[in-house]
Structures are given as C-alpha cells and as structure tokens.
Amino acid sequence: MAARRCPEKALVLSATDIVLERPRNRDHGDWASSIAMKIAKRLGADPYELAREIAEELASADGIASVQVAGPGFINIRVEAGAAGALAKTIVEAGVDYGRNDTQIGNTINLEFVSANPTGPLHIGHTRWAALGDSIGRVLQFSGATLAREFYINDAGVQMDRFGASVLAAIKGESTPEGGYPGEYVTELGRRVLEARPDILSLPADEQLVAARDDAYALQLTEIEGSLAKFNVHFDVWFSERVLHAAGEAGGPGLVDRAVDRLRAQGYVFDRDGAVWVRTTDFGDDKDRVIRRSSGEYTYFAADAAYYLNKGDRGFAHKIYLLGADHHGYVHRLKALAGAVGEDPEKDVEILIGQLVSIGGAKLSKRAGNIIELDDLREWLGTDALRYSLARYPADSPLSLDPDLLRKRTNDNPVFYVQYAHARTHNVARNAADAGVDRSKFAPELLTHETESALLGALQEFPRVVAFAAEVREPHRVARYLEELAGLYHRWYDNCRITPLGDDPIESVHRTRLWLNDATGQVLRNGLGLLGVSAPERMWPTT
C-alpha cells in the first residue's frame, strides 16, 4: 500500500509503528491501531484517508470479520471467532515454548548481578538484585539472547585480610579486631576452619592468617551459592577478582597490566605526578581517573578496566551491570571506560541501579547481627512470595513490602492470585477428565462469549509482553500481565462451563473450552517460570 502511494520512496516500517492495542471498550472491536496517524506525515498523506486504505486492505484478509475507521484515523479491527480461537490450540501445542521470541537473537550479553563480597551472608539488598537479575536473564534468554549470568567475587583487597583476621581471632577466642567482621557467623566459620585444619595455630603467624582467610572464604562462598540456589538463582560464571591481579603466563603481565597497556594504545592514558591516569572526562565522566598510583599500586578502577576488557575478550559484545543504590558513581565511570577501550558507551554497556527494599517486621540476622539475611527472609516469607514481589516493581523504584500480605492465601496477595489461577486450570482439567470431557474436538468458532474474546486477546499478547520486558529489562511487566490474565481467566471461569450441567450431553463447545483452559494454564506457567516462581497444581485459600 505504501509503495502504491509513493513508489519512488517505499516506506520502511519498524515494530514500533505497527502497534496493536486492545480497546478499553470492546464495542470498538478486538484490536485497534493508530498506524495511519503515525506514518501519514512520512507519506505526505491525510491520516484519515490513509486509515481508510489500510482498512480496505485488511478487510479482505483471512480471519478478519470487520474493519472500521474512527476519529482522525484510528483503525478498529474485529477478528472472526474461529481465527481468534485458533490461538488456544497453538498455545497448547507450543507448550513451554509459547512466548519464546527472536527479538534478542544476535545479542551476546554478559549480565552481572549480586556480586557480593564473600565476607558474609547475603542480605536484603542482595535479595532484590538476585530476583531482578535472574528474571531479567530469563526474559532475555526466552527472547533469543546468548547470555551468561555472572557473579563477580570481590575476593581481593583489604577487606579479605580483615575477614581472615576476624576468623583467626575467633579461632583463638579473641575479640574481633578493629575494622573486622563481627557476628556469630564468623565464630561459626572459625569453628569449621579449625575442625578442617586442626593444626592451623601451629603455622607461622603470616600463614595462619592466609589459611584462616582462604578456608573461611571457600566456606562462605559455598554458603552464598547455596543461598542463591534455594532462591532459584543460578550463575553461569563465578569470576574471581584474584584472576585479574594474578601474573600472566610464564610470569608475564597479568590482566590488569595488559588492560593499562591496551588503554594506553587507545590514546586515553597519560602520566602525571608519577601516577598513570585515564582521560575518562572525554566520555562524560566528572573527572579523570587514576589507574595506578605513584606508589605503583593499582586502583580499583584498574580492576574495573581489566574486568570490562575481559568480558569483551570472552565474546560478550554487550555488558549489563545491576548495581546497588550506592553505586551511582559507577554509571559514568563504566561508560567512560567503554569509550576509552574503543566501544560505544551508549550501546555496549548498560548499568541498572536498583533501589533499596524494606520489609516491615523483618528482623536482623542472629548470626550476622547487623543485616537482614536472604536465608531468613526466604524461610519467613517463602521463595515464591519474595521472588514475585521483588520482580513486580521496576528496579529503580524504592520498595516497601508488607509481610502480612505476602503470607496471605487470599486474592489480595498478587502471587497467590496468579498461582491460584494456574492451580484452578488444573482443577478444571481434572474435573473435565472425570466428566469425560477431553480435547478430541476443537471448534474455535464456538468461542464467542465476550469473556472468551477477552481471554484470547490477552493470551495473544504474551509473546509481545515478554519481548518488550526483555528489551527494556523490566520483568515486572510480565508479573503485571499475569495478574491481568488471571483476572480474565477467573471471569471466564465464572461465565463459561467446560463440564456440562447434570445429564446434558458433552458437546464440541465443552471440548473446545478445555483447550482454552489448558492454554491459559500454559501461559500462566510460562510467565511464572520467567520470574523464577513455581506454578503449583493445587492450592487452597484460607477461610
């Protein structure tokens, strides 16, 4: 059509141009589009007349019942019941793959999140980053991205020596050294280190510290891995900071040394006052950064640079960092670093800053003494309630959760509401089987009730919702979609029977509705899976 209007300049349309929306007033049709008003100016056309041309073409397409033009150029589309209903069978046959899309194919992404110091248990802040990061990874992979979830282990530096000194003091029965790590968990680590290495105190003093530090570090890291696994969070890569500082092959330059050389080759390294600097102000940073002090000691920025370059060397063209609320300074720093190594700061690196979360009534850890532990929260509220609630909001929104609500088995609790809808689809299927209703017949043209049209329209939206959530890194869009879908399903359940009443015969409409029921269950299950939340087959509300 566009080529007919303007053959010398065929119009190229993007996905954002061809947006279909569900009208709030279903009397206006099943779908509406404003495409004519979006592209009319580019074609030099009148929006209303262009809409009429598009409507004329659409009206002759298979599965379209009617097309009308409204207002200045809105196109309202009504789909034939059979064409709309066919989606139910498509979903059931696609199964776990329904919603999978190719919008991220070709994107090779390194997604780094949590990245806690291995000097103590994970806390409430890590809990939010874990839920969000893992859900972002799931929607990206479901949309075709090649992705690695990565945990950066901050296992080098002064904090590790302080940690080792704290554990050694616990082994000796001494008080925590100044600047060290207090808490019962340190005492417990000391006990476990001594149990595994009973001769530790017979070692030379410097070796005692190294042994206490490294053994406790291994134990604590294992605990962190276990805490995350119980929270349905798994990492593909656990990257040790020590690797960056280690010598290269045959004692040659390590990754940090090579990173400085590579930055210098790009022309952004200069020397001043005996120190080595990177001219990051060329890329919007508020000041140039010292990468090696005049003493010859490398700064944290040097490790950041080496780590960033290492990700690229491993084949990751795009790097996503999910950082805590106290890391705003890293945004300009990492983008400047991307520019300094010859990459596009606006394309190749992405920094998401997560805000803090609070949970009323949460108690400080008995083991750590000064934090709220992930494990305590999980045992108190449950993995599903925590993961769903934390993924239900954008990362940059401060969040306060109501524990009483999260523990309720009522429809006021969003995760229960969605899970209950899923369980209901299974209960309906069980009852249908008992009544002799199966999926041996499929007559989609019989799905004519208004609640069926609304439910089918929502089911059709799932792939688009997933793709958009991946594009904007916002898994909360999946959660909100699931709540809407659950509501539409419950309304359909209240209006349309799958099992016949009394001695009424089983008809094709009953069997066809079973397809729609099972399709809804599949989409709810797929969506919950993208949030790392279970989809139970049986649930009972509290009275």
SULVEN-V447393 format. One record per residue. N is the residue number from 1. SS is DSSP state (helix for helix, strand for strand, loop for the rest). PSI is psi in whole degrees, 0 to 359 (NA if undefined). D_LAST is the distance of its C-alpha to the last C-alpha in Angstrom with 1 decimal. Layout:
# SULVEN-V447393
n/ss/psi/d_last
N/SS/PSI/D_LAST
N/SS/PSI/D_LAST
This chain:
# SULVEN-V447393
n/ss/psi/d_last
1/loop/315/59.4
2/helix/321/59.9
3/helix/327/63.0
4/helix/323/64.4
5/helix/320/64.2
6/loop/70/65.6
7/loop/333/67.1
8/loop/347/69.0
9/loop/77/65.8
10/loop/136/62.9
11/loop/132/59.6
12/loop/124/57.3
13/loop/146/53.6
14/loop/171/50.9
15/loop/329/47.2
16/loop/339/46.5
17/loop/324/48.7
18/loop/67/46.9
19/loop/127/43.4
20/strand/137/41.3
21/strand/153/38.4
22/loop/119/35.8
23/loop/141/36.7
24/loop/321/34.1
25/loop/108/35.5
26/helix/349/35.4
27/helix/342/38.3
28/helix/355/40.4
29/loop/184/39.9
30/loop/327/37.9
31/strand/154/39.7
32/strand/149/42.0
33/strand/142/44.6
34/loop/22/46.9
35/helix/323/49.3
36/helix/319/52.3
37/helix/334/52.0
38/helix/323/51.7
39/helix/355/54.7
40/helix/318/57.0
41/helix/321/58.8
42/helix/333/59.6
43/helix/354/61.1
44/loop/36/62.9
45/loop/163/61.1
46/loop/129/59.5
47/helix/319/55.7
48/helix/316/55.3
49/helix/322/58.1
50/helix/318/56.9
51/helix/322/53.4
52/helix/320/55.1
53/helix/317/57.0
54/helix/318/53.8
55/helix/322/52.0
56/helix/318/55.0
57/helix/317/54.8
58/helix/323/51.1
59/helix/335/51.3
60/loop/359/53.4
61/loop/149/51.0
62/loop/138/49.2
63/loop/355/45.7
64/strand/123/46.1
65/strand/316/45.7
66/strand/156/47.0
67/strand/132/47.9
68/strand/151/48.5
69/strand/134/49.8
70/strand/154/48.5
71/loop/218/49.5
72/loop/356/51.9
73/loop/21/51.1
74/strand/142/47.5
75/strand/117/47.2
76/strand/128/44.3
77/strand/132/43.8
78/strand/129/42.1
79/strand/142/41.6
80/loop/143/42.1
81/helix/319/39.0
82/helix/320/40.5
83/helix/319/41.4
84/helix/317/38.0
85/helix/336/36.1
86/helix/338/38.4
87/helix/327/36.4
88/helix/315/33.5
89/helix/322/36.0
90/helix/316/37.5
91/helix/313/34.2
92/helix/318/33.4
93/helix/329/37.0
94/helix/328/37.0
95/helix/231/33.9
96/helix/346/33.5
97/helix/354/36.5
98/loop/130/35.2
99/loop/340/35.4
100/loop/137/38.1
101/loop/172/41.1
102/loop/20/44.5
103/loop/339/44.6
104/loop/8/45.0
105/loop/136/47.5
106/loop/347/50.6
107/loop/121/48.8
108/strand/112/49.2
109/strand/135/46.9
110/strand/118/46.5
111/strand/110/43.1
112/strand/129/43.1
113/loop/166/40.1
114/loop/284/38.9
115/loop/54/42.4
116/loop/155/41.8
117/loop/136/44.5
118/loop/40/44.3
119/loop/6/44.7
120/loop/175/41.1
121/loop/160/37.5
122/loop/144/35.7
123/strand/187/34.0
124/helix/325/31.4
125/helix/315/34.1
126/helix/328/34.8
127/helix/316/31.1
128/helix/316/31.2
129/helix/325/34.6
130/helix/313/33.5
131/helix/314/30.5
132/helix/312/32.6
133/helix/315/35.8
134/helix/320/34.3
135/helix/321/32.5
136/helix/316/35.8
137/helix/320/37.6
138/helix/316/35.3
139/helix/328/35.7
140/helix/314/39.5
141/helix/322/39.9
142/helix/339/38.0
143/loop/10/40.4
144/loop/359/43.4
145/loop/146/44.4
146/strand/116/46.2
147/strand/144/44.3
148/strand/125/44.4
149/strand/127/41.7
150/strand/136/43.7
151/strand/118/43.2
152/strand/115/46.2
153/strand/112/46.7
154/loop/74/48.4
155/loop/24/50.3
156/loop/155/53.7
157/loop/180/54.9
158/helix/324/55.0
159/helix/332/51.3
160/helix/323/51.6
161/helix/322/54.5
162/helix/322/52.6
163/helix/312/49.7
164/helix/319/52.2
165/helix/325/53.8
166/helix/317/50.5
167/helix/320/49.8
168/helix/320/53.4
169/helix/321/53.1
170/helix/321/50.1
171/helix/322/52.0
172/helix/354/54.9
173/loop/21/52.7
174/loop/165/53.8
175/loop/160/51.9
176/loop/130/50.6
177/loop/159/53.6
178/loop/132/53.8
179/loop/5/51.8
180/loop/192/50.1
181/loop/114/46.5
182/loop/174/44.8
183/loop/154/41.6
184/helix/332/40.7
185/helix/329/40.4
186/helix/319/44.2
187/helix/318/44.9
188/helix/319/42.9
189/helix/319/44.8
190/helix/318/48.0
191/helix/318/47.2
192/helix/324/46.5
193/helix/315/49.7
194/helix/323/51.8
195/helix/320/50.3
196/helix/334/51.3
197/loop/75/54.6
198/loop/342/55.9
199/loop/14/59.3
200/helix/323/58.0
201/helix/354/59.7
202/helix/355/63.0
203/loop/160/63.2
204/loop/153/65.2
205/helix/315/63.3
206/helix/327/62.8
207/helix/329/61.6
208/helix/314/59.1
209/helix/315/57.5
210/helix/317/57.4
211/helix/315/56.0
212/helix/317/53.3
213/helix/309/52.4
214/helix/322/52.4
215/helix/317/50.7
216/helix/324/47.9
217/helix/314/47.6
218/helix/319/47.1
219/helix/316/44.4
220/helix/322/42.6
221/helix/321/42.8
222/helix/321/41.4
223/helix/320/38.4
224/helix/316/38.0
225/helix/318/38.1
226/helix/319/35.5
227/helix/317/33.1
228/helix/321/33.5
229/helix/320/33.2
230/helix/340/29.8
231/loop/13/28.9
232/loop/34/30.1
233/loop/124/33.2
234/loop/140/36.6
235/loop/143/40.1
236/loop/330/43.1
237/strand/131/45.6
238/strand/105/45.7
239/strand/120/48.8
240/strand/129/50.6
241/helix/332/52.5
242/helix/331/55.1
243/helix/325/56.2
244/helix/326/57.4
245/helix/352/59.6
246/loop/153/61.0
247/loop/154/64.6
248/loop/189/65.3
249/helix/140/67.1
250/helix/32/70.3
251/helix/11/69.5
252/loop/186/69.7
253/loop/140/67.7
254/loop/187/63.9
255/helix/322/61.3
256/helix/315/61.5
257/helix/316/65.3
258/helix/328/65.3
259/helix/318/62.7
260/helix/318/65.2
261/helix/322/68.0
262/helix/323/66.1
263/helix/322/65.2
264/helix/321/68.9
265/helix/333/69.9
266/loop/348/67.8
267/loop/13/69.9
268/loop/9/67.2
269/strand/136/68.2
270/strand/161/70.8
271/strand/138/72.3
272/strand/132/72.7
273/loop/36/73.5
274/loop/354/73.4
275/strand/164/69.7
276/strand/130/68.4
277/strand/157/66.3
278/strand/130/64.4
279/loop/73/65.0
280/helix/346/61.4
281/helix/341/62.2
282/helix/345/63.6
283/helix/27/60.1
284/loop/359/58.4
285/loop/153/57.8
286/loop/343/58.6
287/loop/157/61.1
288/loop/154/62.9
289/strand/136/61.5
290/strand/128/63.3
291/strand/335/62.7
292/strand/125/65.2
293/loop/166/66.4
294/loop/338/70.1
295/loop/352/69.5
296/loop/355/68.7
297/loop/135/65.0
298/strand/150/62.5
299/loop/173/59.8
300/helix/329/56.1
301/helix/328/57.0
302/helix/318/59.3
303/helix/320/56.4
304/helix/317/54.4
305/helix/315/57.3
306/helix/321/57.8
307/helix/318/54.2
308/helix/313/54.1
309/helix/323/57.3
310/helix/322/56.0
311/helix/317/53.0
312/helix/320/55.5
313/helix/333/57.7
314/loop/5/54.9
315/loop/10/54.6
316/loop/108/51.9
317/loop/331/53.1
318/strand/134/50.0
319/strand/127/48.4
320/strand/128/45.0
321/strand/127/44.2
322/strand/110/40.8
323/strand/161/41.7
324/loop/170/40.1
325/helix/339/40.4
326/helix/14/43.5
327/helix/26/45.4
328/loop/328/46.5
329/helix/340/50.1
330/helix/341/49.8
331/helix/302/49.4
332/helix/324/53.0
333/helix/313/54.2
334/helix/323/52.8
335/helix/321/53.8
336/helix/322/57.3
337/helix/318/57.4
338/helix/316/56.6
339/helix/321/59.5
340/helix/336/61.8
341/loop/9/61.4
342/loop/15/62.2
343/loop/174/58.8
344/loop/111/57.1
345/loop/333/54.9
346/loop/348/52.9
347/loop/321/52.3
348/loop/347/52.4
349/strand/141/50.2
350/strand/128/46.9
351/strand/119/45.2
352/strand/124/41.6
353/strand/118/40.7
354/loop/138/37.1
355/loop/168/36.0
356/loop/158/34.2
357/strand/142/30.5
358/strand/149/28.8
359/strand/116/25.4
360/loop/132/24.4
361/loop/356/24.2
362/loop/137/25.9
363/loop/147/28.4
364/loop/148/31.9
365/loop/134/32.7
366/loop/328/34.0
367/loop/315/36.5
368/loop/330/37.8
369/loop/330/37.4
370/loop/13/37.7
371/loop/165/35.2
372/loop/116/31.6
373/strand/147/31.6
374/helix/314/30.1
375/helix/320/29.2
376/helix/318/27.3
377/helix/318/25.4
378/helix/317/24.6
379/helix/329/23.5
380/helix/311/21.3
381/helix/339/19.6
382/loop/145/20.4
383/helix/315/23.1
384/helix/313/21.2
385/helix/318/19.5
386/helix/310/23.0
387/helix/315/25.1
388/helix/315/23.2
389/helix/322/23.1
390/helix/332/26.7
391/helix/355/27.9
392/loop/353/26.2
393/loop/151/28.9
394/loop/152/32.7
395/loop/327/34.5
396/loop/12/36.5
397/loop/128/33.7
398/loop/144/32.8
399/strand/130/29.1
400/strand/119/26.7
401/strand/146/23.3
402/loop/107/20.2
403/helix/328/18.8
404/helix/320/15.6
405/helix/318/14.9
406/helix/340/16.2
407/loop/355/13.8
408/loop/143/10.6
409/loop/61/8.9
410/loop/169/8.7
411/loop/351/11.7
412/loop/336/13.2
413/loop/112/14.3
414/helix/319/17.3
415/helix/323/17.6
416/helix/320/14.1
417/helix/316/14.9
418/helix/314/18.1
419/helix/323/17.2
420/helix/322/14.5
421/helix/318/17.3
422/helix/314/19.6
423/helix/325/17.4
424/helix/323/17.0
425/helix/324/20.9
426/helix/321/21.2
427/helix/318/18.9
428/helix/316/21.0
429/helix/321/24.1
430/helix/315/23.2
431/helix/322/22.6
432/helix/317/25.8
433/helix/319/27.7
434/helix/329/26.7
435/helix/358/27.9
436/loop/11/31.1
437/loop/125/30.6
438/loop/187/32.3
439/loop/33/34.0
440/loop/342/37.5
441/loop/145/38.0
442/loop/110/37.7
443/loop/82/38.7
444/helix/338/37.5
445/helix/348/39.3
446/helix/350/36.6
447/loop/76/33.9
448/loop/351/34.8
449/loop/147/31.6
450/helix/328/31.1
451/helix/333/27.7
452/helix/320/29.6
453/helix/317/32.4
454/helix/319/30.0
455/helix/317/28.2
456/helix/321/31.6
457/helix/320/33.0
458/helix/319/30.3
459/helix/323/30.8
460/helix/335/34.5
461/helix/342/34.0
462/helix/311/32.6
463/helix/321/36.1
464/helix/319/37.3
465/helix/316/34.3
466/helix/314/34.9
467/helix/319/38.6
468/helix/321/38.3
469/helix/322/35.9
470/helix/318/38.5
471/helix/318/41.3
472/helix/4/39.9
473/loop/47/38.2
474/loop/83/34.8
475/loop/347/31.9
476/helix/338/29.5
477/helix/328/30.7
478/helix/317/29.1
479/helix/312/25.7
480/helix/324/25.9
481/helix/315/27.1
482/helix/323/24.2
483/helix/320/21.7
484/helix/317/23.9
485/helix/318/24.2
486/helix/318/20.5
487/helix/317/20.3
488/helix/324/23.3
489/helix/315/21.9
490/helix/321/18.7
491/helix/320/21.0
492/helix/316/23.4
493/helix/321/20.8
494/helix/343/20.0
495/helix/337/23.8
496/loop/123/25.5
497/loop/142/25.2
498/loop/322/26.3
499/loop/136/26.3
500/loop/156/28.4
501/loop/137/27.4
502/loop/234/28.5
503/loop/12/32.1
504/loop/146/32.8
505/loop/154/34.8
506/loop/127/33.6
507/loop/172/35.4
508/helix/328/36.3
509/helix/325/33.7
510/helix/316/30.9
511/helix/323/32.5
512/helix/321/33.2
513/helix/331/29.6
514/helix/323/28.6
515/helix/315/31.0
516/helix/321/29.3
517/helix/312/25.8
518/helix/327/27.3
519/helix/319/29.2
520/helix/317/26.1
521/helix/321/24.5
522/helix/317/27.9
523/helix/319/28.1
524/helix/318/24.6
525/helix/315/25.6
526/helix/318/29.0
527/helix/316/27.7
528/helix/323/25.2
529/helix/325/28.1
530/helix/341/30.3
531/loop/3/28.0
532/loop/27/27.9
533/loop/143/24.2
534/loop/160/22.9
535/loop/84/21.7
536/loop/150/19.4
537/loop/346/19.5
538/loop/134/16.1
539/loop/149/12.7
540/loop/128/9.1
541/loop/157/6.4
542/loop/154/3.8
543/loop/NA/0.0
